[in-house]
Amino acid sequence: MNDDTSLSLSAQDCLVAIMIAVSASDEDIRTTELLKIQSAVNMLPVFSGYDLDRISTVSSMVFDLFEQEDGLDALFGLVKAAMPDRLNETAYALACDVAAADGTLEEAELRLLEEIRYELDLDRLHAAAIERGARARHVK
């Protein structure tokens, strides 16, 4: 990956990267998760005007980073550099929705959600409320 890609990440790219990372964290990207990502990008105001072609570019970046030893740290470094703090809770909510989309939470997804909470410095009570909302939206 060249540095030009990392320098050109938008806040929306960061949100997409976090959703892709959660989906890929258990090494099984499910259709329900991809549909959740597509739906979020298509419907949420934060993605207004977002170029949908960027999803594949951002996905490739995340997959490339996950192949590196310190790829997750690098991903968080890129996200924290390009995404304003006001979107931290939004990022976590989107991550929770993707993790819950298939009705099961794998250990790898839970660990990544914990890491996201830590890296984005989310208040534990706020994170619990976000998790509760995701659980309520995805109950079967």
Secondary structure as GFF3:
##gff-version 3
##sequence-region A 1 140
A	DSSP	alpha_helix	3	7	.	.	.	ID=ss1
A	DSSP	alpha_helix	11	24	.	.	.	ID=ss2
A	DSSP	alpha_helix	31	43	.	.	.	ID=ss3
A	DSSP	three_ten_helix	45	47	.	.	.	ID=ss4
A	DSSP	alpha_helix	54	66	.	.	.	ID=ss5
A	DSSP	alpha_helix	71	82	.	.	.	ID=ss6
A	DSSP	three_ten_helix	85	87	.	.	.	ID=ss7
A	DSSP	alpha_helix	88	100	.	.	.	ID=ss8
A	DSSP	alpha_helix	107	119	.	.	.	ID=ss9
A	DSSP	alpha_helix	124	137	.	.	.	ID=ss10
###
